[in-house]
Amino acid sequence: MINDFEDKKFMWKIPLVVFLVFALLPVSTSFSQTFDNESQLGIKLTNTQPFSYKDSDGKTVVIGEVKNTKNFPITGVKVWAGFYDNGGKLLESSIGTPVLSVIPPQGTSPFIITSKNANSAISNISINLLGFNSSPIKQALLKIEPDPLRIGNQVSLSGKITNTGSVDSANTKIYFISYDAFFPPRIVGVETIQITQAIKPGTSSNFEFTTEHNTRASSFKLVAESNNYLSALTNVDKLTLEMLTRLVTINDVSLSDVDGNKILASELYVGKEVSIQSSAWIQYATNQALTSQPYVYYVQIKQSGERPLVEFIGMAEGAFVGK
């Protein structure tokens, strides 16, 4: 059974390239405009618009990813987050660190920063990278072998981690990282488990993650760190679906100017007002009840060029209604 809805129209001032994504979920996210002042010291954000949301306590959480652009490992990375209201007034700030204590050459690490207070007035976030120190090398001698990811009402992932080094891997932590479908992808979740006992050289330890299903997530990775070693950033490539699927497609995307005339993406420029039109269809499984299905319609735009600035512009909410 296929159900469609009326074309959505948006009016924004945009740069050059439009990217559309659907997410089938109720939204409790704080969609803040996040600005990045990229450091020239050798660290940068992998996405200039990190994901942010309000947690169950009403605090604002921003999740991002730092990249080490140097050819040596670094440590002591500091990330400053400023939380602003709509008028640009700084309400508070926090300093956080990446989850990995040592970021390898050309490697990345997630960071999570939470506001100190539950303040509904927070609507804008500014991120600054404050610096780093060089670090002794941590060899990537932890090997992660994930089983297929099981996606249902919850997400479950098991596997094993092996110490291929010559000394114990003590205080080993494994991080399960979820990414959305945008380009470049944003981190939308980080789960952590710690192996309670040291992993002896040449031996393995089993692990398992079980967490709520984040329907924003479309790809997953694992990384581990101990006192002595790191792992490579490992893709979770195999998936097992344990729930009914809903296939959504976006079709007939078109652009028009304020007078309703069709235009091409190549005719756009910064500051030009444009209407984005498209249609979307949802396909239910044959044995699935045609209940109302909430959706979120995202629009991401970016400038063209060798180093395009990505702008996460906006969203629209609604629901597919079975018929």
Secondary structure as the mmCIF struct_conf table of DSSP 4:
data_model
#
loop_
_struct_conf.conf_type_id
_struct_conf.id
_struct_conf.beg_label_comp_id
_struct_conf.beg_label_asym_id
_struct_conf.beg_label_seq_id
_struct_conf.end_label_comp_id
_struct_conf.end_label_asym_id
_struct_conf.end_label_seq_id
STRN STRN1 ILE A 2 ASP A 4
HELX_LH_PP_P HELX_LH_PP_P1 GLU A 6 ASP A 7
STRN STRN2 LYS A 8 ILE A 14
BEND BEND1 LEU A 16 LEU A 16
STRN STRN3 VAL A 17 ALA A 23
BEND BEND2 LEU A 25 LEU A 25
STRN STRN4 GLN A 33 ASN A 37
BEND BEND3 GLN A 40 GLY A 42
STRN STRN5 ILE A 43 LEU A 45
BEND BEND4 THR A 46 THR A 46
BEND BEND5 THR A 48 GLN A 49
STRN STRN6 PHE A 51 LYS A 54
TURN_TY1_P TURN_TY1_P1 SER A 56 ASP A 57
BEND BEND6 GLY A 58 GLY A 58
STRN STRN7 THR A 60 ASN A 68
BEND BEND7 LYS A 70 PHE A 72
STRN STRN8 ILE A 74 TYR A 84
TURN_TY1_P TURN_TY1_P2 ASN A 86 GLY A 87
STRN STRN9 LEU A 90 GLY A 96
STRN STRN10 PRO A 98 PRO A 98
BEND BEND8 VAL A 99 SER A 101
STRN STRN11 VAL A 102 ILE A 103
HELX_LH_PP_P HELX_LH_PP_P2 PRO A 104 PRO A 104
TURN_TY1_P TURN_TY1_P3 PRO A 105 GLN A 106
STRN STRN12 THR A 108 THR A 114
BEND BEND9 LYS A 116 ASN A 117
TURN_TY1_P TURN_TY1_P4 SER A 120 ALA A 121
STRN STRN13 ASN A 124 SER A 134
STRN STRN14 LEU A 142 PRO A 146
HELX_LH_PP_P HELX_LH_PP_P3 PRO A 148 PRO A 148
STRN STRN15 LEU A 149 ILE A 151
BEND BEND10 GLY A 152 ASN A 153
STRN STRN16 GLN A 154 ASN A 163
BEND BEND11 GLY A 165 VAL A 167
STRN STRN17 SER A 169 SER A 169
BEND BEND12 ASN A 171 ASN A 171
STRN STRN18 LYS A 173 TYR A 179
BEND BEND13 ALA A 181 PRO A 184
HELX_LH_PP_P HELX_LH_PP_P4 PRO A 185 ARG A 186
STRN STRN19 ILE A 187 GLN A 194
BEND BEND14 THR A 196 GLN A 197
HELX_LH_PP_P HELX_LH_PP_P5 ALA A 198 ALA A 198
STRN STRN20 ILE A 199 ILE A 199
HELX_LH_PP_P HELX_LH_PP_P6 LYS A 200 LYS A 200
TURN_TY1_P TURN_TY1_P5 PRO A 201 GLY A 202
STRN STRN21 SER A 204 GLU A 212
TURN_TY1_P TURN_TY1_P6 THR A 215 ARG A 216
STRN STRN22 SER A 219 GLU A 225
BEND BEND15 ASN A 227 ASN A 228
STRN STRN23 LEU A 230 SER A 231
STRN STRN24 THR A 234 ASN A 235
STRN STRN25 LEU A 239 LEU A 241
BEND BEND16 MET A 243 MET A 243
STRN STRN26 ARG A 246 SER A 256
TURN_TY1_P TURN_TY1_P7 VAL A 258 ASP A 259
BEND BEND17 GLY A 260 GLY A 260
STRN STRN27 LYS A 262 ILE A 263
HELX_RH_3T_P HELX_RH_3T_P1 ALA A 265 GLU A 267
TURN_TY1_P TURN_TY1_P8 VAL A 270 GLY A 271
STRN STRN28 LYS A 272 TYR A 284
TURN_TY1_P TURN_TY1_P9 THR A 286 ASN A 287
BEND BEND18 GLN A 288 GLN A 288
STRN STRN29 GLN A 293 LYS A 302
BEND BEND19 GLY A 305 ARG A 307
HELX_LH_PP_P HELX_LH_PP_P7 PRO A 308 LEU A 309
STRN STRN30 VAL A 310 PHE A 320
#
